[in-house]
Amino acid sequence: MRVALIHMGFFYSGGGERTVLSEAIGLRDRGFDVRVFAPIVSQECHPDLIKDVNPEELINWLPDRVPYRNYLGMLATSLLSSQIIKRFRGFDCVVAHSQPSYWLASQIKRAYGVPYVAFLHQANRFLYPRGVDKEVGWRGNPDMQLLDMMHKAVGVIKRLDASSVAGADGVLVNSVWIKAQVEDCYGVEARVCYPGVNVEQFRQLGEYETLGDPYILSTNRHYPQKRLDWFVATVDRLSKAHPDIRGVLTGRETSYTELLKDFAHRIGVEERMRFVGGTSSDELVRLYNGATTYSYPSPEEDFGLGPVEAGACGCPSVVWDHAGPREVVVDGVTGYRVEPYDLDDYVEKHARLLENRRLRDAMGEAARRRVLERFTWDRHVEGLVKAIEEVA
């Protein structure tokens, strides 16, 4: 069976991008003829996976250094869909991730009768903003700021967004929390298909190099919505009782990173923070294994692969008792879920794991078992294959 996977763009190493690339590998291993497409493709996005999957760029005539390239690529894909869809003639099914992929898939179906599965990581956040979006906006990401303004200015986008989701032959979502949002916003029935982790790669290591001093780890996009300033504040508060503690933050730097560094400087924790930039999967595994605990301060996360990857490596997580991460972490068993947004208790839960190695290791073992039971890529791809076979 020929399957096309379409994503909004591979320009940041996030959980959604890892999901699409891992789906391609999983489907390919099961004998599917798979091709992956996106308006924009950067080789810096999960470089190990990108090299293996080799996604095809739909708007490859935009110069690499043109300003707002990501925004222009997504806009051009929408406006030129009648020409772009010719590349999809002859596929048996399309799996679309995030706009404008649903819109493109709907046009492919209309022109060639190819059914499509819409995988929603979230309801369109420009049209259905969350509390944190309203609070902090999209500063630090010019492409997202332009997309936000365009959605507000062009009224027809909401109707087209809704029709392209409702027109899907099957709808998958990444968490129960998002399922409720999607069904409320779009009036469609959705099925949960949890993302997973490669448990052979993300694993507990017998021997590994540590960073020296004990550290807590966080991994996420450097966007204001992720509230990574709470992570910096957590490191600051922990250091009062544990002067040797460090905070390690992965992720390619953005203009928001400079705000985080400035905040760390102002509160006097600059020397305790390590911004390590983009990391390979193997580097992430070593970081997870060496961390005393994993910190996930994002307040309204769709699902959150970070706690899953940490758990696969035997590292317990501290998350808010809200949204997607509460479906991953079992409170008091595989980590802690903290009342939103009680930073005092959030810090205390990190300290509890930092001060009790036996508790930390027991929770880490339990986290690993839970991932093996519920959050592997094999389970995810099984759910995806079922959806594809139902519609194709």
Stockholm file with secondary structure:
# STOCKHOLM 1.0

chainA/1-392         MRVALIHMGFFYSGGGERTVLSEAIGLRDRGFDVRVFAPIVSQECHPDLIKDVNPEELINWLPDRVPYRNYLGMLATSLLSSQIIKRFRGFDCVVAHSQPSYWLASQIKRAYGVPYVAFLHQANRFLYPRGVDKEVGWRGNPDMQLLDMMHKAVGVIKRLDASSVAGADGVLVNSVWIKAQVEDCYGVEARVCYPGVNVEQFRQLGEYETLGDPYILSTNRHYPQKRLDWFVATVDRLSKAHPDIRGVLTGRETSYTELLKDFAHRIGVEERMRFVGGTSSDELVRLYNGATTYSYPSPEEDFGLGPVEAGACGCPSVVWDHAGPREVVVDGVTGYRVEPYDLDDYVEKHARLLENRRLRDAMGEAARRRVLERFTWDRHVEGLVKAIEEVA
#=GR chainA/1-392 SS CEEEEEESCBCSCCHHHHHHHHHHHHHHHTTCEEEEEESCBCTTSSHHHHHHHCCEESCTTSCTTCTTHHHHHHHHHHHTHHHHGGGGTTCSEEEEESTTHHHHHHHHHHHHCCCEEEEESSSCTTTSCCHHHHHHTTTTCHHHHHHHHHHHHCTHHHHHHHHHHHTCSEEEESSHHHHHHHHHHHCCCCEECCCCBCTTTSCCCSSCCCCSSCEEEEECCSCGGGCHHHHHHHHHHHHHHCTTCEEEEESCCCHHHHHHHHHHHHTTCGGGEEEEESCCHHHHHHHHHHCSEEEECCTTCSSCHHHHHHHHTTCCEEEESSTGGGGTCCBTTTEEEECTTCHHHHHHHHHHHHHCHHHHHHHHHHHHHHHHHHCBHHHHHHHHHHHHHHHC
#=GC SS_cons         CEEEEEESCBCSCCHHHHHHHHHHHHHHHTTCEEEEEESCBCTTSSHHHHHHHCCEESCTTSCTTCTTHHHHHHHHHHHTHHHHGGGGTTCSEEEEESTTHHHHHHHHHHHHCCCEEEEESSSCTTTSCCHHHHHHTTTTCHHHHHHHHHHHHCTHHHHHHHHHHHTCSEEEESSHHHHHHHHHHHCCCCEECCCCBCTTTSCCCSSCCCCSSCEEEEECCSCGGGCHHHHHHHHHHHHHHCTTCEEEEESCCCHHHHHHHHHHHHTTCGGGEEEEESCCHHHHHHHHHHCSEEEECCTTCSSCHHHHHHHHTTCCEEEESSTGGGGTCCBTTTEEEECTTCHHHHHHHHHHHHHCHHHHHHHHHHHHHHHHHHCBHHHHHHHHHHHHHHHC
//
